[in-house]
């Protein structure tokens, strides 16, 4: 039959989603079968012949064989029904009357009764199915604060404490074994999609015996802690002594004069270089004030050969007694040193980078520093702490011996996914870290892992009851953190293209309880308002609430890659001790050996851990579930303007483009974000476009290059004391040392282009919205 052949051919050419249904296909076959039977009746021979001839000749002007108006994609009713609806279709031929009207009547009655029975049966099935099966959770208040409260109330201090104690029972095994146990623990909490991701990376580990410092005048030999050298094998192989070192330092022995550079600031170096030649000498430097890598780069440029690092007791909280403790630092800016900028996967080219500096760097305790400067005890005058300082007279010649070993080791990340129901390709990442090949750094890893595990427990408990977040939540426990955030860097470099497109925010749980005096929230400008609101939410049931003191400052931990290479908004809550000195910033770069009981001494009831877990959970739920991402565009523009206030440079172009950025951001926030947050005006296309703009707000502020230790994301300041752009401050300091404006001009250009890029980005977003709305009208 000609018509049947055309229909089959057309079906082969195009696939219709409406014909995938078995019932529709069966109906179509019955209709075609009936058509064939009726065409066999007398009077239809001429129709079949004419149609066959026309089809053979390819007569496109014949309306009954014109394929264009009967494309399956244009009608959900199928080809045959679509053809019958054509007003010209009946005019092609005249159907003869049926053989028997009575037979036709019974056929119609039979069809009607069958349809009626099926209709009633369908209503009954639908009624009971709806009564027994709950509606999908995404349609029932997915963003309700009541649901958030139900989830967060499952986070309890006693649960976190039990998880913490279970973690401490893990033997001191290597990174892979601990990661595997965390994976098993997360799966036991109900997180089904959990993976172990391994990387073989270059680590710098202690040698067979401790590094030493020797006074040449007396011949006294000291370990980094200040103990005198011993031949006792137990002392030689002490973990505290072995791990008192700087990872990726230069190796060897250096005998030279000791020069006190205090904090190693630009002013300190200018003062020292004015009175002595520092070439190949050993600097005695305090940790603090600015990033260690930045200060070491200054010392290296000045010509120093070695550095002794220590923490001045005056910079530590009075409750902390670490004077006789040496510590570990890493000189790695991030990732596997042998694969800079790309992932350490099989087949990757390995560069020969055994040392990341030409300096011999050794951390020492305050006790040893006091011996080197010939001060028998602390200087205290009227309750005022006197900072350690080398006497101006007399030279100190010392011999520094460093023997660490570089080797390839496997580090592991544990990655778990709670898939989103609405936007599964948008990720909210929560990151903690676990023990990394050594027992150093105290029990911060157990504290961090306990909090994220308790959060997993609360979220998966709700997920078992049918709830799902709108966006995917990714739980990460990183390995290799102590050596330069290696685990997070390698994973992010491995998935860089995916993460650039999909990551919405990063929530850090790096050492959440470092003290018990004050809550210290840090957030990028676009998340500051959300972090402040979450603080208020978490303390509704408490008598006193902490003030909103959220700031954007450089923080330690595995958020580094996401902030500085992906431009992802990030936030972190932690408890710290009240600072006793303005020089105490960046002291967290030192990893001290802390006894296992230290965390429980700081937080015996684990109530602080519970607060951190709930704050983290509240922020995560808001970002993962709000239809419009809870990011504040105007806060970024305000942060930029604040960073230019009191700027010594005062370039008019900077101020002008910052003003335009604020105007554009204000217009964007009022005209686009405010309507989208109203459910009555919330169009899906509009929300998607808006979220695409919000997700990339901070990417404009990534500069191509930044001095070592300084963030590439210029929205983050060095510390709470400084409000200016760190890049400009460093350039001005550099100008004082080298008497050149070239660095300042380069920094100004970087900042200007970043602000202008952000302004253009906002403006482009506004133009897209205006064009879309105009098109709809």
Buried (B, 14 or more C-beta within 10 A) or exposed (E): BBBBEBBEEBBEEEEBEEBEEEEBEEBBEEBBEEBEEEBEEEEBEEBBEBBBEBBEEEEEEBEBBEEEBBBBEEBEBBBBBBBEEBEEBEEBBEEEEEEEEEEEEEEEEEEEEEEEEEEEEEEEEEEEEEEEEEEEBBEEEBBEEEBBEBBBEBBBBEBBBBBBEBBEEBEEEBBBBBBBBBBEBBBEBBBEBBEBBBBBBBBBBBBEBBBBBBBEEEEEBBBBBBBEBBEEEEBBEBEBBBBBBBBBBBBEEBBBBBBBBBBBBBEBBEEBBEEEEBEEBBBBBBBBBBBBBBBBBBBBEBEBBBBBBBBBBBBBBEEBEBBEBBBBBBBBBBBBBBBBEBBBEEEBEBEEBBBBBEBBBBBBBBBBBBBBBEBEEEBEEEEEBEBBBBEEEEEBBBBBBBBBEBEEBBBBBBBBBBBBBBBBEBBBBBBBBBBBBBBBBBBBBBBBBBBBBBBBBBBBBBBEEEBBBBBBBBBBBBBBBBBBBBBBBBBBBBBBEEBBEBBBBBBBBBBBBBBBBBBBBBBBBBBBBBBBBBBEBBBEEEEEEBEEEBBBBBBBBBBBBBBBBBBBBBBBBBBBBEBBBEBBBBBBBBBBBBEEEBBBEBBEEBEBBBBBBBBBBBBBBBBBBBBBBBBBBBBBBBBBBBBBEEBEBEBEEBBEBBBBBBBBBBBBBEEBBEBBBEEEEBBEEBBEBBBEBBBBBBBBBBBEEBBBBBBBBBBBBBBBEBBBBBBBBBBBBBBEBEEEEEBBBBBBEBBBBBBBBBBBBBBEBBEBBEEBEEEEE
